[in-house]
Every structure is written in structure tokens, then in C-alpha cells.
Amino acid sequence: ALQSKDYYLARQFYSKLFEVVEEQPGGDMALWGLGLATYLSGDQDWGVIYLNKAALEYPATEGGGRAALKLVDHEIQRGGEMGMVQASVAYAQLGKQAANWRVREEATFKHALSLYLIGDHAESVDVLMNFAREFSSSHLIREARILLIEQIPLVVNRLLEEKNELDAVVLVEKNRKLL
């Protein structure tokens, strides 16, 4: 139901599922699903409540991590540029602290993307290069490479303007295959 975008039906299913598995393995994912389906069905207030509950009650799980990611996404939608700066910090923390590999992967990519959006290209390139090493089999690797290709010339030009030729050469050499 969630994949077919029938969010109201998904909300009903996840609500019943969560009642059954709340104290068992999978309770985190059921509560995350309930929060996401509720949020996407248009009831953002209750969706945020469920997502907060998942993030707080299941912090070291995939469901708790996914809920935390969605909450940061929600803050971006509400916040503007200052929201993006704060979100970048939150994504960085999730990327380092999340217990689940998939959550770390998504958080790290979103950290790099948020840096790109606020114009911190040098830091974004660093994060993307680490992402490419740590998550080389990621489903987001293509997007990470595209962001790298777009930003490396900007960073190299800035380094050359600052008369920092050695760092520019090193950056190009590290990404020779990509460029």
C-alpha cells in the first residue's frame, strides 16, 4: 500500500501491525511505517508524532534511524536556508552515529547534498569522496558521482585562485577516473 501510494490504507495496515509487534523485533519498522504513511497521507502533525516516537523509542534501529532522517527532511521543508544548515549538521551526525548501514548511507549522502545546496562545495566533495569509498555498492553512487563531477571543477578553480596548486592537483589526481 505504501509503495503504491495508497497512504491512507498503508496507515491503517501499519497501525494494526504496530499494535501486534510493538514489543517485538520489527516494532521499529512498523512504527516508522505508521509515521511515514500518516505523514504522507496528509496528517503531518500525527505523522511527526509517530516519527518522533520511533526515533526516541528505537534510536539504535533501522526504523528509528529512518524516522530521524524523515524528521530532518521535514525540518528542511519548514526552514529555508538556515534550516538547510541545521539539517546538514543533523545529517552528518546521523551518518556517523546510526547503527544501521542503510541509514548511515542515506544520511551521509544527504549531508553531502545539503552541503552542495548551501554552497560549501569543498566540504561536499570531501564527504562525497568518503561516501564513494564507504558505500561503493550504494544505490546512490551514481548520484554521488554526478555531484562530484559537478563540484570538483568549482573546488579546483577556487584552490587555484587561492594559489593552492598542490591541493588542486591532488584533488584532480584522486578523481582522475571520474573526471
N, C-alpha and C positions, 0 to 999 in steps of 0.2 A: 504494500500500500504506500509506503514511504517512497520507494523508487518510482512508482507510477504517479506520484504527486497527488495522491488522494490523502491529504494530510489529516483531514477530519477522521477518516477511517483508521489511519495509522495511529492517531492519538488514542482512539478507542482500544485498539489492539495492544498498544504499548502500556496503556493504563491497566488493562487486565493482566498482561504479562508481568508487570512490575508487582502487582499485588501477590502473585504466585512466587516470584523469585527474589523478592526484596532482600532477604537474608541469606541468599544462596549465591553461588557463582553465577555471574551474568546479571545480577541485580544492577550493577553499574551501567551496563549497556542498555538495559530496559529503561532505566531512569533517564539516561541520555536520550534514548529514542523518544520517550514521552516528552521530554523537554523540547527536543528538536521538532517533533511533529506538532506540538502545541504552538510553538513559536511560528512555524511555517504556515499553520492553519489561520494565522491572523491574530491569535491571542498572545501577543508578545509579552504582556505582563506575567501571565501564568507560565509561559514558556521560559522566561528568565528565572522565575522562582524555581521551577524544576531543574533548570540547568545549574543554578547556584547550589541547589541541594545536592545534585550529582557531584559537582566539583568539590564541595565541602565534605560530604559523607564518604566519597570514594576517591580521595585525592591521588592515590598511587595505582590507579587502574586506567584502562583504556577509556572507559565511559566517563570517568571523572576528568581525564585529560581532554577528551573531545568536548566535553561540556565547557571546560575552561577556555578552549580555543574559540568556541562559538560565542562565549561571553565577551571575549576580546573583540571578535568580529562585530558584535552588537555595539560595543562602545565606539568602534570606528564609525559605524553608521550614524551614531548620535553626535560625534565630537568635532569634526572638522580637522584642521591641521594639528592643533595641539593634541587632539585625540589620536592622531596617527603617531606622533612622537611617543606618547604614553603607550600606545599599542605596540610599538616597536620594542620597547623595553619589556613589556609583558610577554611578547612572542619569544624574545631572547631568553627570558627566564624559563618559560615552558620548554624551549628547545634544549635547555641544559638539564632541567630537573625532572622532566616527565619520565615515568617508569616505563611507558610503552614506546616501542620503537616507532610505530606509525605516528604517534602524537608528536614525538621529537622531530620526525621528518617533516611533518606539515608545519609545525611551529617554526622550525629553522628556515624553511622556505618562505613562510610569511614574514619572518624577521627580515630576511634579505629583500623581499618585495617592499615592505614598509620603508626600509632604508632608501630604496630606489625612489619611492614616491615622495619622500621628504627631501630628496636631493643629496643624500650622503652616499655618493657613488663609490668612493674608495672603501668605505666600510661594507657596503653591499657586495662589492666584488670579493672582499675577504671572506665574508660569510658564504657567498655562493661557491667560492673555490673550496672551502671546507665542506660544504654541502655535497659537492661533486665527489669528493674523496670518501666521505662517510656514508653517503646514500647513493652510490653509483648505480644501483639497480632500481632506484625510485621511479615511480610513475610520473614524477615531477622533474626528472632530469632534463628532459627536452626544454621545458620552460626555464629551468635554471641556466642552461647553456645559452638560450636566446637572450636572457637578461645579462649574462656575462658578455656576450658578443656586443650587445648594445652599449654597455658601460665601460668596457676596457679602453676603447679609444678616448673616452672622456677623461678617464683617470690618467692615462698616459699623457694626454695633452696638458693636463693640469700639472703633472710631475715635471714635464719639460719646461713649462712656464716658470716653475719654481726652481729651475736649474738642478733638478734632481734626476739626472740622466740615468744613473746607475739603477735606481729603483724602477724607472720606466722600462729599461732593458730587461731587468729581472722579471717584471710582470709580463712583458711580451713573451719572453722565453718560456715561462711557466705555462703559458696558454697558447703556445705556437700551434699545436694541433687543432685547437679550437678556432683560432683565427685563420 
